[in-house]
């Protein structure tokens, strides 16, 4: 899990969630919840990106949209 630019927006949003939770629970509990949310979101995004990479593989054919295998489209490059 590397740090990316969009993580700044995630952190800012989670800080606002922490400030919203702090009147109802202690600041420590709100911080624990926010830290759990941060790592949960990061793990979810990493698994989703890994799933997309496995589905796409080498790329997608621009003509038919199928997965490219061995630098050839199985549908378009039959010859």
C-alpha positions in Angstrom: 0.0 0.0 0.0 1.8 3.1 -1.2 0.8 6.6 -0.6 -0.9 8.4 -3.6 -2.0 11.9 -4.2 -5.7 11.0 -3.8 -5.0 9.8 -0.3 -4.8 13.4 0.8 -8.5 13.8 0.0 -9.2 10.5 1.8 -7.4 11.7 4.9 -9.1 15.1 4.9 -12.5 13.4 4.6 -11.7 11.0 7.4 -10.5 13.8 9.7 -13.9 15.5 9.1 -15.6 12.2 10.0 -13.5 12.0 13.1 -14.5 15.5 14.1 -18.2 14.6 13.5 -17.9 11.4 15.6 -16.0 13.0 18.5 -19.1 14.6 20.3 -20.8 11.2 20.4 -17.8 9.2 21.4 -14.4 10.1 22.8 -11.8 11.5 20.5 -9.7 8.3 21.0 -12.5 6.0 19.9 -13.2 8.3 16.9 -9.6 8.2 15.9 -9.5 4.4 16.2 -12.6 4.1 14.0 -11.1 6.5 11.4 -7.8 4.6 11.3 -9.7 1.4 10.7 -11.7 3.1 8.0 -8.5 4.3 6.3 -6.9 0.9 6.2 -10.1 -0.8 5.2 -10.6 1.6 2.3 -6.9 1.2 1.2 -7.2 -2.6 1.3 -10.4 -2.6 -0.6 -8.9 -0.3 -3.4 -5.8 -2.4 -3.6 -7.8 -5.6 -4.1 -10.1 -3.9 -6.6 -7.0 -2.7 -8.6 -5.5 -6.2 -8.5 -8.8 -7.7 -9.8 -8.9 -5.2 -12.6 -5.3 -5.9 -13.6 -6.0 -9.6 -13.7 -9.1 -9.1 -15.9 -7.4 -6.7 -18.3 -4.1 -8.6 -18.6 -2.2 -7.3 -21.6 -5.0 -5.0 -22.7 -8.4 -4.9 -24.3 -9.1 -5.0 -28.1 -10.3 -1.8 -29.5 -12.6 -3.5 -32.1 -14.5 -6.1 -30.1 -13.5 -5.4 -26.5 -12.2 -8.9 -25.7 -9.0 -9.6 -23.7 -5.8 -9.6 -25.6 -3.8 -12.8 -25.3 -0.2 -13.1 -26.6 -0.4 -9.7 -28.2 -3.3 -10.8 -30.4 -7.1 -10.6 -30.1 -8.6 -14.1 -30.2 -11.7 -12.8 -32.1 -10.3 -10.3 -34.6 -6.9 -11.8 -35.4 -8.1 -15.3 -36.4 -5.9 -15.3 -39.5 
